[in-house]
Amino acid sequence: MYILISHNTIHNPVNRLLALVVLETLSYLTFSMPMNQDWSPKEVRLIVKDYFDMLHSELNRYDYNKTEHRKSLLPLLNKRSEGSIEFKHQNISAALINMGLPFIKGYKPRFNYQKEAIEKEISDFVKKDQVALETEFEGFSSKLVLPKIKEIDFTKMLNEEPVLSQVKEDEPLFRPTKINYLEKEQNNRSLGEAGEELVIKYEKWRLIECGKEGLANKIEWVSKERGDGTGFDILSRNANGTDRYIEVKTTKFSKETPIYLTRTELSFASLKTSNFYLYRLFNFDTLPEFFIRAGKYESFCQLKPQTFKGYF
């Protein structure tokens, strides 16, 4: 940084004093404040442990206070602000998603993080208590936890879709587990069926509200009646009577959680672009909400290949 000081400023005592104060302040900000510097290994270790303490509480539905966790970390870190701590918590969410592990719903994932430092520390932390943590991850992914509320207000269920994230992260450098627990949760049959059942109720309500009770009675639960493999779950109707093909993806995590697709699902959405809809349910174990996206998947989300088939 270069600062130009005029000749008149130097010879004016008051201005000279002010200039010295400004220079000293800028020097302090430049050399003493690490806000834009990468976090040290010790800092990363401390915040990853703090994150997993909160994650343990969330997965087990215990109460905890994020603000208290941030404040307790402040004196242990190198002059970080509460805002920078929260941002790093969001980085950890992004890393966990990239590694296929559960994350805290309240920390929206922010990608482009310190990839090696954060992923290595997460991997080391999980490996230190692997059996207990994987048991916890497995339990959360496999069990069905119904919403706490008894009656759902359909007028408040529809939510805005998340802003399309610019995910630039490659495959994780470290994988502490062999299982993708986010994908396993999505494939939880009881959770999937509960989500589909809720969407059917919503669709019936939507059509009845439009004065189309006759169409509401024609809704088909395709995945249950014909089985998986059709590329969609529910055959509903639009208000004009045309078909409405619905694929339901349900999670207990937040709406930023990635979805996992089969080749059949991708192909069907491309074939029925004008009549295909994704209903993405999230926060299913607390207060279920969903957003709707229409058309083929490529038009509203970034697709990343996960597996390949090799022929000989």
N, C-alpha and C positions, 0 to 999 in steps of 0.2 A: 504494500500500500504506500502511495506517495501523497504527501500533504504539502501544498504550496503556501508559504506564509510571506506576506508582502513586507517591504522595507518599513512602511509606516507602522505595521503591527508590531514589529520587533522593538521599535523605539518608543512605543506607547506602553507605559508600565502596566496599565489595566489590561490592555489587549494582550500584552506579553504573558501576564499571569493566566488569563483565560486560555491562551494557546497552550501553555504548559499543562493546564488541567485537562484540556481536550486530548493532548498527546498522551498524557498519563492514563486517561480513561481508555483510549483506544488501544494503548499497549496492553492494559489489563485484559480487555475483551479479547484481544488477539492471541495473547500468550497464556492467559490464565483460565479461560473458559473453554472446556472441551466439548461444548454442546454439539458441534458438528463433526467431532472426531469419532472414529470407531470406538466401540466399547472394548475395554480391556478384557482378557480372559476371566479375571476375577469378577468383574462386573457382570459379564454374561452368565457366569456360574451362579451368582447371587440371584439374578432376575429370573433365570430358568427355574431355580428351586422355588422361588416365590410363586411363579406361574403355576407350577405343578401342585403347590399347596392349595391354591384356589381351585384348580381343576379337580382335585380330589373332592373338595367340598361340593362343587357343582355336579359332578357325576353321581354323587351320593345324596344330592338334594339337601345339603346342609346350608344354612345361612352363612354368608361371609360378606365382608365389606371391602370393596376394591380400593376405596380412598384410604382406608387404614393400612392396607398393604403397601400402597404407594408411599405413604408418609413414613412407614417403618423402614423402607428401603433408602430413603433420602440420605440419612447420615452415613450409610455404608458405601455410597457411590461417590464418584469423583465430580462433585459439583453439578450433578444432573438436576434438571427441573422435573416437576411432576408430569408436565407435558411430554418430556422426552422419555420418561419411564412408561407412560401409557403407550406412546408410539412403539417402544421396544416390545411391550406386551403384545401389541398388534402384529409386530414382526414375527414373534414366536407363534402366534396363531397361524400366520401364513406358512411358516416352516412346518408346523404340525400337519396342516392340510396337505402340503406337498409330500409329507411322509406317510399320509394315510392314517393319521392318529387323531383321536378326539381333541377338541380344543374348546376354549371358553367362548360361549355365545356372545358375551358382552364386549369382546375385543374383536372388532372387525378386522379381518386379515389385511395386512399391508405387505405387499411383496417387494422384491428388490432389497432384500435384507442382507446382513453379513452372513452369507451362505455357509461357508465352512465353519465359522466360529459358532453360530447358533445351532446348526444341525449337529455338529460334533458334541456340543454340550448337552443337547437333548438326548442324543444317542447314549452318551456316557451316563446321564442321569437315569435313563430307563434301564440300562444294563445293570446298574447297581442294585435295583430292586425289581428285576424283570418279572418274576413270578407274580408278585403282588399287583404290579401295575397292569400286566396283561390280563390277570383275572378281573381286574376292575374294568378294563377296556372291553373285555369279552362280555361281561355282565351287562354293561350299558348297551353294547351293540346288539345283543341277542334278546334282551327282554322288551316287552311291550309295556310302556307306562302310559296309561290313558290320561287325557287332560284332567286337571284338577276341577275345572268348571263342569257343572251338570248340564247346563243348556248353553248352546252356542248361538250367538247373534250373527246370522249370516250377513247382515247389513254392514258388519264391521270386519268381516274375515278377509276381504279382498285387499291386498297390500300392493304397494308399488314394487316393481321388479328392481333388483339391484342394478347399479350402474355397471356396465360391462367392464370388468377389470382387465388391465393390460398385463396379464400374467406372463412374465418373461423368465420365470425360473425353469431351469432344466430339471431332469430327474434328480432326486436328492443324492447327496454325496454319501450319506450315511443312512442305513436302514436298521434300526435296533430290533425290529420285529419283522417276521415274514408275512404277517397278515395285514391287509389294508382294512382297518376297522371302520373307516367311513363307508367303504363299499359294502362291507359285511352288514353294517346297520341298514343300508338301503335295501339289501337283499333279505332282510328279516321279514319273513312271510306274514307274520301276525301284524307287524307294524304296517307293511304295505297294504294288507287287506283293510286294516282300520282306516288308513288314509283314503283308500278307494271308496269305502262305505260312506265316509264323510263327504266326499266329492259328489257321490250320487245323491245324497240328501240335499246338498247345495244346488245341484242341477235341477232337481224336482222343485225346490223352492224358487229358483230363478225362472223356470218356465211357468209356474203357477202365477208368479208375480207379473208375468207378461200376458196373463190371460190364456195360457196354452196348457191347460190341465191335461188335455188329451195327449199332447206330446210328452208330458211329464210321465205318463203311464207307460210310454214306449221305451224308456231308457233301459239299456241292456248292460249288465255287468259281465262283459266279455271275458275278462281274464279268469273269472270264477266259473262261468258256464262253459267256455270253450277251452280254458287253460291258457297258460302263457305261450308266447311264441307268435302271436298275431301282430305284434308291433304296437298295440295300444291296449288300454284296459277297459274303457267305457265307451259305449256308443250312445251318445245323447243326441239331442236335436237343437238346431238353431231356431229362433223364433219364427223363421219363414218355412220351417219344416225340413230343411236340408240336414244332412248328416253332420254330426259334430264328433270327430274322433278324438278321444281324450287319453293321454298318457299321464298317469299320476306318479309322482316321485315324492316320497315322504321322508322327512328327517326330524329328529328331535333337536338337531342343531339349528343354527341360524340360516337365513336365506342365502348367505354367501357360500354355503357348503356345495362343493361340486356334485354333479350327478354322473352316474355311470350308465353307459348305453350299450346295447347289443347292436350287431350289424343289422338285425331285422328291424329294430326300432328306428335306426337311422334311415334305412331304405323306405320304410313305410311312411315316415314323415315327409320324405322327399317326393314320394308318389302321391300323397294326399295333401300337398302343401296348402291348398286353399281351404281345407276343412280340418286341418290338424291343429290340436292345441295341447300344450304342456301345462299341467297344473302342478306347480311346485309348492307342496305343503312344508312348513317349517315350524319350529317351536312346538312340535306336536304334543309334547308331554306337559306343557304349561298352558299357553294360550294359542291354539292353532291359528295360523294365518296362511295365506297362499297368494301367489301371483300367477298370472296367466301369460304365456307367450304363444303366439300363433306362427304357423309356417314351419319350414324345415329347421332343424337344429342349427345348421351353419349360419342362419340369419340372425340368431340371437345369443349364441354362446360360442366360445372358442373351444374347438375340439382338439384333444391331444391323444394320439394313439397310445394304448396301454399294452396290447399284446399283438403278436404277429404269428402267422401260420407259415410253417416252412414245408415245402414239398421236396421230395428226392426223385 
